[in-house]
Amino acid sequence: ESNGSQRARRAILERIYAFMNRLEAYEEGIVLGSEMSNYAVRRSWFLEQRGFADSLLLPFGEEALLAFHHVTPECCTMLCSEDTRLTEQLPSAGVLKMRRVMDAEVKRRLRGVSWRTSYQWKCATMLFHLFALSFVTYALLRTLQLIQTATYDLNWIYLDLIALLLFGIFLFLPAYCLRRSLQALGEATYGPYLFFYECFRPWYSLEVSMQRFLHRKEFVRKYLCQAVER
């Protein structure tokens, strides 16, 4: 539920990106996540598969890991529609922070296509920033050249126009695609905030990775570890 704050907008956009990541993995034969889902399994099958054994030492994420290891796209469906959207009351900043950390830890324990689809998004974002940095470098070098020569050489006009056009396309294309996703789910489009979110998303990911590292000792069912030691 959005209250117009930056915290709410970021939380909603993170949910949108997570859903798109899961949808891409679903198309490649992998089921990720289990939010807003109902699974029906036979008790005998559940016991044969050792239940939640794949995530027994992790104090969260059991359903997500169960879906990743045992659910196939043939027996489930993903829907992208405004009619299937569920509204959740906006949690506090501390709760959102820990949710991001726990989601990152669950993703770290996944393998195969799940890693590839996740890191494809990260690589695309980093390439976007690399392209922006390249354009800024090009613009600075061209500016220095103009200052030194005090004249504009018309032989450079086509290259300058192409660089400016490409910069404009790659600058607004990610925000435009995100806007279309928000519209498909009936969410507000947030205007210029989409652009700033795309620019700062790598830093958000870095912040979450650092928090996950700092909290790594909390990702253990301590009573199970004590039982194993005994």
Buried (B, 14 or more C-beta within 10 A) or exposed (E): EBEEEEBBBBBBBBBBBBBBBBBBBBEEEBBBBBEEEEEEEEEEEBEEBEBBEBBEEBBBBBBBBBBBBBBEBEEEEBEEEEEEEEEEEBBEEEEBBBBBBBBBBBBBBBEEBBEBBBEEBEEEBBEBBEBBEEBEEBBEEBEEEEEEEEEEEEEEEEEEEEBEEEBEEBBBEBBEEBBEBBEEBEBEEBEEBBBEBBBEBBEBBEBBBEBBEEBEEBBEBEEEEEEEEE
